[in-house]
Structure formats: structure tokens, C-alpha cells
Amino acid sequence: MKFYFPKQIHILLISFIIFSCAEEESKISSFLEYKGVKLTHEVVEVENLAISGYNQIIYVNNYLVFLEKQTEVPIHILKLNTNKLVASILVARGSRGNGPYQLNRPHRLNISNKPGCFDIYDTNRKSILTYNVDSLYEDEKYVPEITKMNENGFAMEALLIKDSTFISTGSYEEGRYKLTTNDKARYFFEYPNDRVNVMNSKKAWAYQGTLRYDYKSNKVFSACFMGFIVDILEYKNGELRLVYKNEENFPEYKTHAKADQGAATSPKEKNTFQSLCTSNENVYYLYSGKSFLEHKQSASMSNEIWVSDKEGRFVNKYYLDVDAYGMAVDDKGENLYTVGFVDDDLKLLKFNIE
């Protein structure tokens, strides 16, 4: 007996197969097999490189800004010198404490929505402090602009995307991303659907990661520390729109019995995206692939950089000749900067990525 299918069904079947293949190819995990390009560092001469290897870095207007979470003076600024014969000078700025312009618990360093500025999210102050990089570099008495968040819970990550408008992630039951405008909060998008019996407010702890706002494209880039979980959001006309989403390899975790505690991931889990930064055209993800069980603190470090465009298409991969913790890329996407050890000495390193 022969079976005959209408032409429309053939078209549907072909479309389904093509869509399924395209969806499989678009998964981030498929990029693990991408060969990539090996890069060799160049040492940037710096007077008194008094920073650790464990810091956050951003590039702003030909400056590198470092945030040291543990030191008494948390902000270090380096003005990059185009003359290779002259060492760049690093200055230390800011202080810790409870004073009106001090940093209490600085958590995240971000490029500001204001040109020539950078932001620091302070979890204890529940505020974002905005610094003009030129002014802070030149004047140690410069004070930042402080924007207080209307946050009743705990925001793990927070971005100031315009005056009194924040995007944050935290232990939110209502949704994964919180958009707060003039003290009015709305929630967007579901948490990964890995377990149906876990409260979202607990699940949020297993899906922590990095948020970056790119004011030039009005996009927010989100990548989890574990699992191949990446979102690209667009902020437009007071709304958040999901541009790109990838959810794979959900991490193994367990929730705590107490209601006010979150979830702990298994130390056997391999870390994925430990930090990210942007240039005018691309997004750069530091991929680890290491577990805390085997590598301890160095699991947060890697020499592998994955590159995507701002629509979520992964296009390149770099292998550095040292491990990095934080990284920054200049606006044109020509140079990548990190701090690493060369012959047991901590150095500022530059990689040409044109």
C-alpha cells in the first residue's frame, strides 16, 4: 500500500527539518568545536602596576578602569599612552566606607550610558555611582553622581540605562529581569525551565551572571556563569524586547531549606562565561570550561575568548597565551587588554585582534 501526502504537508515537513537543523546549528555549544585564532601578548609598560590579577576592567575613552573589590582604594585608572617609549601612569582613586561619596561594597563595573563615564554598582548602598573618567583621573577630590535604586530585595546585577531607569537581576519571583522606572517596577521573561518545582527566587541564585549595557545599540547582554545561557535584550520606548536567547546545559544545583536562601551549584559543574565586554561591533565572552572542584579559584580564569555580533551570531574565537580574569576591548575592536603573569611578574597585556 502506498501513502500519498499532500504538497502542503511536504512543504511543512521540509520547513520543520530545515528549522530544526538551523536551530541546532545556532546553539552556542556547537561553537566549542570552532578552531579559533592564537594570540600573542605585548606588554604595556606601566609605572607602579599596583593591582591584582583578580579585577574587573573596562575601556572608556582611551582609559582602562580597574575595580578592585578587596583593596582600600578600589578604583585604578590608566590613561593609555600611544607613545610606546613612555610608560602609562596608573592612578588610584576612591575610598571605602559609609561616607556620602564612598564605596561600601562595590560589586560591578560598567560603562555608563553617559559618554566618557563609567558606573559602579554598590550592593550595600543599593545605588549606582557614576564617574566621569577624565575628571576622576585628573582630580582626586572629584565626587561621583549617585543614583539610588528603589530596591526592596537584593539585586545581584544592576544597570543604570537612563535617568532613574534600571535593569537588574536578583532573587525575583515575578521574572528574570526587573525594569524599574521612577520607582515603578515591571518584570520580564521567564527563568530557564529546568525544574518546575523550584521557586524562581531560589532559581535566580543558580543563574547568576554578568550584565552589560551598550548605550550605542540600546542593548543589554546577559551571560550566566554556568550553563550555555545567553540573552540579548533591547531597551526601546520603555520596554524590554528579547533579541536573542540560548538555553543549554542547565547547571546542577540544590536549593537550601531556609526560605531566605537561594541555590548552590555543584562544584563539579564547568564554568562557562565568566565576564563579557563590547566594542562598537561585537561582544566578547571569556569562556572557562573549568570546574571549581578541579581548579579552585582559577576556574574563573581562562585564555579562551568567544566573539559574537550584537545579534547573537558567534563569529570568532581567540586563544590568549596567558589566562585572564578580567578583560576589556577598545571601541574599534582592535585591541584586547588583560592583566596576567609574565615570568612571575604581574603585567598589563595587550593583544591585537583586528
N, C-alpha and C positions, 0 to 999 in steps of 0.2 A: 504494500500500500504506500502511495506517495502522498506527502503532505505539501500543500502549496500555501505560501504566506503572501498576503497582500503586499504590494510595493511599499505601503506606508510602514508596515512592520519591519521590512528590511532596512528602511531608512533609519527607523528608531533603533534597531539593533546595532547598526553601523555607528550611529551617533553615540550610543551608550559605550561601545567599545573604544571609540576614539576619545571620548571624555574620560573614561576610566584610565586609559593609558596616559593621557595628558596629566590627569590628577596625580597618578603615581610618579611620573617624571618630575612633577613640580614639588614633591616632598623634599624637605630640606635634607633628610637623612641620605638621599641619593647623592648629595654633594660630598659625602665622606670619601667617595672614590675619586674625586677630582684631583688631578695631579698637582696643580699649583706651581708657584714660582719661588725659588730660593733667593733670599735677600741677604746681603752682607752689610753689616753696620758701619757707620762712620761716627767717630767720637766727636761730640760737640764740646769744645773747651769752655768750661765754666769756672769762674772764681768761687771757691767755697761752696761746693755742692753739698750743702748741709741738709740733705733729705734722705729718707729711707727708700728702699725698693718697693715698699708697700704703700702706694699713694694713688690718688686719682689725679688725672691730668686732663686739661682741655687746652685747646688752641683758640686764642682770641686776639685778633688784630696784631699779629706778629709777636705775641707774647705766649709763653707757656705758663699756665697757672697750675700749681700743685696744691692739693688739700691733704694735709697730714692729720689723721684723726687722733693720734696719741700725743703729739708734741704740744708744748705750752704755746708756741707760736704756730698756729695751724695753717696759715696761708704763705706760700712762697711763689714769687713771680719772677720769671726770667724773660728779659727782653732779648729776642733772638738777634744776633749780630750777623749781618751779611758779609762782614769782613772776617774771613777765616783766621787771619793772623791775630785778631783781637778776641780775647775771651769775653763771653757774655757774663753779665753780672746778675746774680740771684739776690733778691731782697726778700726779707721776712716781714710779714705784716699780720696784724690782728692779734687778739689775745683771748684767753678762755676765762669764763666767769659768769656772774649774774648781772653785770652792768648793762646799761641800756644798749650799747653797741657791741657787746662782747658775744663770742660764740660759746654756747653752753655745751651742746652736743652736736657738732657739725657732722652731718651724715652723707650728703650728696652734693657734688659739684656739677653745675650745669652751665651751658651757655645761656645767657639771658635772652628774652625777647626784645631787649633794647640793644641796638648795635653798640659794640665796644664795651659791653658789660658782661659780667658773669654772676650767677646766683649760687648761694649755698643754702641748702635746706637743713634747718636745725630742728631735730625731732623734739628736744625738750622745750624749746621756745614755741614750737608749733608755728614757725614763721619762716619766711624766705628772705634772706638778706641779699640785696643787690649792690654790686660794686662796679664802679667804672674803672676799668683796668689801668688806663693812663693815669688817672688821678691817684689811685691807690699806690701805683708804682712810684710816683713822684713825691707823694706826701704821706708820711707815716701817721699823721694825725687825721687823715681822711676818714669820714664815717659813712657807713652804708645806708641805703634806703631800706627800711624794714616793712614788710607786708605780712600782717598777722593773718593766719588761716583760721577759719571757723571750723575747727576740727574737734568733735566730741570724742571720737575714738582714737585709734592710732594709725597714722598714715605711714606706711613703710617707705614709700617713694612719693614725692610731690614736685610738681612743676608749676611755675607761675607763667601762664601763657599770654596774659594781658592783665591790665589793671584789675585786681580783685577777682581774677578768674584762675582757678586752679584745676589741674587734673592730678588725681592721686590714686594709688593703690593702697589697700590696707585690709584690716580684718572686717570687711563689709559683707553683710549677709545679702544685701539687695542686688549686688552686681560687682563685677570685677574692677571696673573703673568708675571713679567718682568725679563728676564735673561740678564744681562749686562756683557760682557766680553771684556776687553780692549777697552772700550768706544763704543762698538757695541751692540746695544740693539735689543732683539727679544722678542716677546710676545707669551704667551702660554695659551690656554684653555679659554673657554667662561665663562662669568658670569652666575649665575643661571637664567634660562629662566622663570622668574616670570611675567615680563611685557615686551611687545615688544616695547612699545612706550617711554621707558626711556633710555636716553643716558647712556652708560657704565660708563663714567666718573662720573656721578652722582650716579649711582647704586653702585659704589665701596664704597661709604660712608655708605650705609646700610649694606654692607657685610664686615665690618671691623672685625678683629680678631687677633689671635696670630699665629706667625710663629716660628717654632723651627727646627733647623738643627741638625741632628745626623750624625756626621762625620764617625762614625763606620759603619753605614749602607748606607751612602750617600743618606739619605732620608730627605725630608722636610715634616713636619707635620703642617697642617693648620687647624684651627678650628675657626668658626665665633662666635662672642659674642651672636648673636641671630639667631634662627633657627638651625635645626639639619643639619648643613652644615660642612662637614669634608672632606678634601682632603689629600692624601698621595702621594707625588711626589718623584721620584728618579732622581738624577742627575748623568748622566753617559755619557762619551765621548762627553761632551759639549752640551748635550741635556737634556731636562726635559721630563720624562715619567710619566704618570698618573698611579699609582699603585692601588689606591682605591678612590672612590668618593661616597659620600652620600649627597643627597639634599632633605630635607623635611622641612615642617613648615616654609615657607618663611615669614620673618617678615613683618609687616605692616609698611610702611614708606611713606613719602611725599617728593617731591623734591622742592627745592627753586626756585623762579622765576629767580633770578640772575644767569647768566651763570657760574660765578666763584664759586658758592656754590653748595654743594652736596645734600645729602638726610638725613632727620632726621627720626629716627624710633619712633614709637609710645611708649609713656611711659607705655602703658598698656601691651606691649609685655613682655613675660617672657624671661629673660636672659638664655642662655644655657651655653656654655663653656667659662669660664672667664680666665682660664690660663691652661697651659699644660707643662709637663716635661717628660723626658725619663730616663729609666735605660738601661742596656745592652740589655734587652729582651722586655720591654714593654713601653707603652705610658700611661700617667696618665692625665686625664682631670678633672678639677674642674667644676662640673655641678651645676648651681644655681637654675633654676626653679622659680626665683622670678622676679617681675616687679619693675621698678623704681617708678611707681605710688604708690605702696603699701609699698615698703621697702626703698626707697631713696638710699643712698649710700651703705647700707648693701645688696642691691640686687647683688652687685659684690662679696659678700662673701657667703660661703656655707660650709657644712660639708660633702658633697657628692662627692666622687672621683670615676670616671669611669675608667676602665683599659682595654686597648686593646693590642693585639700584634702589631708588626710593619707592618703587612699586612692588618690591619683594622678589625680584628675579636675581638669583645668585649668579654672579658673573666671573668671579676670580677667587683665588686663594693664594696667600703668601705664607712662606715659612721663614721666620727670622732665625738668625744664627745665635740668638740668646732667648731665654724665657722672659716674658713680660707680664706685669701685673696690671698696670695702667697704660693707656696709650692715647695719643692724640694725632690727628691728621690735619694738615693745613687746609684752608678753604679750597684751593685749587686741586687738591688730591695729588700733590706732587711728593710730599714728604710725610713719613710717619715717625713719630717720636716716642721713645720709651726710656725707662731707666733700667739698667742692667749691670751685671758684674763682668768686668773685663780684667783678667789676671788678678782676681780677688779684690779689685777696686770698683766701687760703685761709680758708674759713668752715665751721663746723658747721651743717648744714642739716637742717630738719625738714619732712616732707611729711605732710599729713593724709590718711589712707587709709581712714577709716571708711566 
